[in-house]
Amino acid sequence: MRLPSIAILACCAGSLVLAACSPKGDAVAAKPAAPAPTSTTAAAPAAAAAPAGDDPCRLLTDAEVRAVFPGAKAGVRETSREKYGIRACVWATPGSSFALQRWTAKPGTVDTEIRGLALGFIDPLNAAANTSVRYDTVPGLGDQAKALVEVQDEKRGILADAAILITQRGDQLIELQSQALARGDRAAALQALTTLGRAAAARL
């Protein structure tokens, strides 16, 4: 069973809202909500409930988020998927949102997870869509990390804006997602995700 990512749901809805269109799931996206997107392994019905005291909002400070998203409000814990072992925190930003999601998965599953999240915003009827998404390996971040930044482009089969980074340390996965970042400079978006990813991973 695979839950949608927070960020990705937002992508599908045209606005960022917590819900995850990937498995377990960014700030609600087309897989992620608040914006799109969650994990393909973390959403198993048998997953243990997340500890109430393990607040995902502690992985990033509001100041760190505001350095990338000026005017962002304080992070708010989103608990709708904690029964699946998915913990999330969402920061409302001017006109959008940014989300962090955390869950447990087998080591070495970053590539599978991010490709699963991408399914939330690519056109399943467009044969070229799967090859349209560019996956960037992010060196020196956790045990491994990958990111993607794509702008909506129906010709390429990209149905929604998406900027996602997934990093893993041991059996812990962190996903960051924002639709707003995808609408700006791609290199800058990747750098912003990397900076926030390093800060979050260091607190695991």
Secondary structure, DSSP 8 states (H G I E B T S, - for coil): ----BHHHHHHHHTS--S-BSSS----BTTTTBBB----SSTT-TT-----TT--GGGGS-HHHHHHHSTT----EEE-TTGGGT-EEEEEEETTEEEEEEEEE--TT-HHHHHHHHHTTTB-TT-TTHHHH--EEE-TTSSSEEEEEEE--BGGGTB-S-EEEEEEEETTEEEEEE-HHHHTS-HHHHHHHHHHHHHHHHTT-
